[in-house]
Amino acid sequence: MDRLHRLYCTVLLVSLVAGLILIAGCTTSQAPAEKPNLNLYVAAGMKKPMDVIVDKYKAGSTGNVTPNYGPSGGLYTQITLGQPCDLYYSADWMYIEKLQNESRTSEVHKFLKDYIVMVVSKTGKEKGINSTADLTRENVVIAVADPAAPAGVYPEAALKKMGLWDQLNAMGNIKTRPNTVNQLALMVQKDEVDVGFVYSSTANLYDLDVVEKLSHDLTGEIIFGAAVIKGGNEAAARDFLTFSNQNADEFTKYGWEPYA
């Protein structure tokens, strides 16, 4: 009888343990898989729509997203110096290509395209500045972004093609070269300069007065690209990249165009 009782207890104990393991397994399978943290590097001009996409993504994910906004060239340098980055959005395809040529990417994508426009402040409008032909007047205060930012490279290339760059520098009309396109847009908005050159999307973001749109023949094609950085959280980067493509309307509402 004792032997039968011990056998019964053993069978009962084994059954309980098996049941607990089964319950734990079911609980684990039903829990959402935690996504790793994502270090996101983004060109400063994309900040407003990207902030919306980041918030949407975080609302449906257990992982965290840490965005780092700045000039595309400065972000590229941070990546080459080994700063932690999983996914990089650049306002200049050149930096994507450079990372690709340096074998730092696992995949790259052409994301959006844009144009450079000439915008004027309240004072610039009062001075009657309506086109690039008016830039060589006396005492015109012009802002062009720093060459570390693509928003500085593109208009400089266009003004050189138009034969205006050297003349404007000799006259001293180019007064300032802010680090990012957002800083430049704010200077125009606050009437600190007469004229600035920004992306068409940035002009829409800040509700600036556009007086001239520069063709790609002058600036070169303007491609906003994305790169998944090799050796980082590549799965998380691809997941966020897919999500941003699905929510590209956050960009197109400001005037970016999808890259076809």
C-alpha positions, -999 to +999 in steps of 0.1 A: +000+000+000+028+024+009+045+016-024+013+022-043+009+056-025+044+066-033+039+058-070+007+078-070+024+108-055+053+106-080+029+105-109+010+134-095+042+154-090+054+147-126+020+158-139+021+191-120+056+199-132+046+191-168+016+213-165+036+242-151+061+239-180+032+239-205+016+270-189+049+288-189+055+279-225+021+292-236+026+325-216+059+330-233+046+324-268+018+349-262+040+377-249+051+402-276+087+399-287+107+427-273+124+448-300+160+461-294+167+497-289+173+516-322+199+544-327+185+565-354+206+592-373+184+617-393+192+647-414+179+678-395+155+689-422+135+657-417+129+663-380+093+673-379+078+644-399+103+619-385+093+628-349+057+618-358+069+585-373+091+578-343+062+584-319+039+562-339+065+534-340+072+536-303+035+533-295+034+499-311+068+486-300+084+476-267+118+488-280+131+524-277+141+547-305+168+573-299+169+599-327+200+620-334+193+650-357+220+670-374+237+679-407+240+648-429+278+653-432+282+656-395+262+625-389+282+606-415+314+616-397+300+603-364+293+570-380+328+567-394+342+575-360+323+545-346+294+562-328+265+538-323+241+541-353+217+514-366+198+534-393+209+566-411+187+590-431+207+614-452+196+645-472+224+637-497+228+604-515+265+610-516+269+602-479+250+569-484+272+560-513+303+568-493+292+545-464+284+518-489+318+521-506+334+519-471+315+486-465+297+501-436+261+493-448+241+461-451+215+477-474+207+512-488+175+527-502+166+559-521+137+573-501+126+608-511+135+636-535+133+673-531+143+707-545+161+738-533+140+770-532+149+806-526+129+821-497+126+857-485+119+872-451+095+901-444+124+926-450+135+907-481+101+911-495+100+948-487+133+952-505+117+937-536+138+906-538+119+883-562+146+861-579+183+852-579+188+882-603+182+905-573+209+889-551+236+912-564+220+944-551+238+963-524+231+954-488+212+921-494+217+898-465+219+862-477+221+830-457+234+797-472+237+766-451+271+753-441+288+730-467+287+701-441+249+701-447+237+692-482+213+722-480+245+742-482+261+722-510+232+723-534+226+761-535+263+768-536+266+745-567+236+763-583+249+798-576+283+788-591+266+775-622+248+808-625+280+827-621+269+844-589+288+827-561+321+845-564+304+879-570+282+875-539+311+866-517+332+895-530+303+919-522+299+903-488+262+896-494+265+860-481+266+869-444+261+836-426+263+799-431+243+782-403+249+745-395+215+731-405+187+739-428+163+743-398+185+770-383+185+788-416+148+785-419+143+800-385+166+829-394+144+838-424+112+833-403+126+856-376+136+882-402+173+880-393+183+877-430+167+889-463+172+857-483+179+820-477+181+788-496+162+758-481+145+726-493+110+730-507+098+707-479+115+730-453+098+760-468+065+743-463+074+732-428+081+767-417+056+785-440+082+805-457+077+828-488+092+810-518+102+833-547+122+809-569+126+771-573+160+759-585+160+731-611+180+699-606+200+710-637+215+736-614+216+719-580+220+682-591+194+656-582+184+658-545+179+624-531+171+616-494+184+581-487+185+556-459+212+531-449+211+502-425+245+502-408+264+470-407+270+455-373+243+474-355+207+463-347+201+455-383+167+437-377+154+467-358+167+491-384+149+471-412+117+470-392+118+508-387+127+514-423+097+494-434+075+514-410+088+547-423+081+537-459+045+527-448+041+562-433+058+582-460+027+604-462+041+622-432+068+635-456+049+640-488+024+663-470+052+688-467+063+685-503+088+657-505+082+634-534+086+596-532+116+584-551+103+563-580 
